[in-house]
Amino acid sequence: MKDLISYIAKALVDYPDEVTVTELEGERTTVLELRVLKADLGKVIGKQGRTAQAMRTVLSASSGKTGQRYVLEIIE
């Protein structure tokens, strides 16, 4: 899942080398922290948060088979 979010974010931003995704695992929930440059933050969030919501939807759809719940947090 980490690679999926990283791939999507790198396709959206101007500085793909500055994209990092950190995975924090719990028992049933895994938190993915996406960090981008401040200049690219708007591109990752999108208008009215639509791009971020689409990334969360793709993440939840792809994690359905694993039984693990994933949460995406976007951090400056």
C-alpha positions in Angstrom: 0.0 0.0 0.0 2.9 2.3 0.8 4.2 1.9 -2.8 0.8 2.6 -4.2 0.4 5.9 -2.4 4.0 6.8 -3.2 3.4 6.1 -6.9 0.2 8.2 -7.1 1.7 11.1 -5.2 4.9 11.2 -7.3 2.8 11.4 -10.5 1.0 14.5 -9.1 3.8 16.7 -7.8 6.5 18.8 -9.3 9.2 17.5 -7.0 8.8 13.7 -6.9 12.1 13.1 -5.1 10.7 14.9 -2.1 7.8 12.6 -1.6 8.0 10.2 1.4 5.5 7.8 2.7 5.9 6.4 6.3 4.0 3.4 7.5 2.9 3.2 11.1 1.4 -0.2 11.9 -1.1 -1.1 14.6 -3.1 -4.2 15.3 -5.9 -3.6 12.8 -5.1 -0.2 11.4 -2.1 1.1 9.5 -1.5 4.8 9.1 0.3 6.0 6.0 1.8 9.5 6.4 2.4 11.2 3.1 4.9 14.1 3.2 5.4 16.5 0.3 7.0 19.9 -0.1 4.8 22.8 0.8 4.7 23.9 -2.8 3.2 20.6 -3.8 0.7 20.3 -1.0 -2.2 21.8 -3.1 -1.6 19.4 -5.9 -1.9 16.4 -3.6 -5.0 17.7 -1.8 -6.7 19.0 -4.9 -9.8 21.3 -5.2 -12.0 20.8 -2.2 -9.9 17.8 -1.2 -11.1 15.7 -4.1 -7.6 14.4 -5.0 -6.9 13.4 -1.4 -10.3 11.7 -1.1 -9.7 9.8 -4.4 -6.4 8.5 -3.0 -8.1 7.4 0.2 -10.8 5.6 -1.9 -8.2 3.8 -4.0 -6.4 2.8 -0.8 -9.5 1.4 0.9 -10.6 -0.4 -2.2 -7.2 -2.1 -2.6 -6.9 -3.0 1.1 -10.2 -4.9 1.1 -8.6 -8.2 0.6 -5.9 -7.9 3.2 -8.3 -7.4 6.2 -6.1 -4.5 7.4 -7.6 -1.0 7.6 -5.5 1.8 6.1 -5.7 5.6 6.9 -3.9 8.2 4.8 -2.7 11.4 6.5 -1.1 14.2 4.4 1.5 16.1 6.3 3.5 19.2 5.2 
